[in-house]
Amino acid sequence: MKNRPTQPPQGAQDRPARPQAAAGTKMRRRVLTGLGALLVFILALSLLQKVTGEPVWDEFYQMFGLQSPGVPAAPASAPEEETAVHFIDIGQGDAVLIEQGGEYCLIDAGVRENQDSLIAYLEEAGATHLTLLVMTHPHFDHTGGMREVLRRCTVDRVLLPDLDKAPPSTAYSLEKILREIDQQKIPADTVRVGESYAIGSGTLQVLGEGVETENYNDLSPVLRYVGPHLTFVDSGDGERPVEADALARGEDLSADLFKAAHHSSNSSNTEAFLQAIHPSIVVACCGKDNEYGHPHREPRQRFAELGAELYRTDLDGSVVVRGTAEGITVTTSRGQHRAQALDEAG
C-alpha cells in the first residue's frame, strides 16, 4: 500500500505558529506584571505620605523626570533687571521719575502750567501708580503739578521736607497739596536722615534732611537711589549749606548719575560735593531761554572737569538714563537735534 502524502488540515496555514503565540502571551504577562508593580508602588507611596505627612511624591516625579504639580517651573532665563531715571521736560522746573521693577517714585512735579504734560508723560510711562511721591521743597517750579498728580495717580506714600526748619509758607498751593494728602488719607513722612524707601529692587536713601534756613531751597533733602546697575543722587534745589551738611555727615554720596542741583545754579554744585558724588552723567532740568541763565557756566565747567557728560532738558527734551547688566545708556526726546542745539547754546 502506497503511502499518501500528508496534507495540512484545512485552514492550518492561516493559524500563527505556536512559538509566536507563546511570545505574545509572555509579553502580555510582563506588561500586566509591570503595571501591577507600579500600582503597588503608587499605593505604597500614598500610604507612606499619609503616615509620615511628608511630600514624598516629589521624589517620584523627579525619578521619571516630570514636573511636580504645584511647583512652578523655573524660567528659562531670569528677566534682566533695568533701573531707569526719567528727567521729564516740563520747562523751568523739576519732575524726576525713578522706575524699577514695575514700581515708580516721582520726585517733584514741575510747574502748574505744564501739569497736563506731566500727567501725559506718567500715563505713557505706565506710572499712574506711584510707590512714593517726594516734595523736595515748597517752590512752585517743584510743586506746581503735585496736586494734580495726587488726584490723577494712585500714591502709596508721600515724603515731605521738614517745613519746621523754615518760616511758615504763605503759598496757597502748598496748603492745597497738604489738604489733598490729608483728604485721601495718604501716609506722609517728613524726611529724616537714615530713613530709606524701597522702590522695586532698589532703595531710596535719605542722606540729608535740609537745614535751618530762611531760604526754602535749603529745605531740600539729599536723596540717593541705589538700584540694580544704576545709582542716582538728587538734592533738589539745595544750595551750599545743604551740600556742606551732607558732606559733614560722612555718608556715601557716590553715584553714576546726578541731577544738577538747583537747575545747575552756581549757588549749588560745589566742587567738594561733586567730587564726593563723582558722577559720569549729569542732567540739568531747566527751561529753554530761562530768565535765570541756567545752567550756569561755572557748574558746567566743574562737570566737564569730572569727565561727566551733561544733558539738559532745555536742549535735549526729556532725558531717560537706563542701567542694565550691559551698562548705562541715555536716550533723549530730541536726540537728533542735540548737536545743533548744543552748538547754538555755545
Sequence and secondary structure as in RCSB ss.txt:
>XXXX:A:sequence
MKNRPTQPPQGAQDRPARPQAAAGTKMRRRVLTGLGALLVFILALSLLQKVTGEPVWDEFYQMFGLQSPGVPAAP
ASAPEEETAVHFIDIGQGDAVLIEQGGEYCLIDAGVRENQDSLIAYLEEAGATHLTLLVMTHPHFDHTGGMREVL
RRCTVDRVLLPDLDKAPPSTAYSLEKILREIDQQKIPADTVRVGESYAIGSGTLQVLGEGVETENYNDLSPVLRY
VGPHLTFVDSGDGERPVEADALARGEDLSADLFKAAHHSSNSSNTEAFLQAIHPSIVVACCGKDNEYGHPHREPR
QRFAELGAELYRTDLDGSVVVRGTAEGITVTTSRGQHRAQALDEAG
>XXXX:A:secstr
         TTGGGS  HHHHHHHHHHHHHHHHHHHHHHHHHHHHHHHHHHH   THHHHHHHTT   TTS    
SS     EEEEE   SSS  EEEEETTEEEEE    GGGHHHHHHHHHHHT SEESEEE  S  HHHHTTHHHHH
HHSEES EEE  GGGS     HHHHHHHHHHHHTT  EEE  TT EEEETTEEEEEEE   S SSGGGG  EEEE
EETTEEEEE TT  HHHHHHHHHHT     SEEE GGGT TTS  HHHHHHH  SEEEE   TT TT  S HHHH
HHHHHHT EEEEHHHH SEEEEEETTEEEEEETTGGGHHHHHHHH 
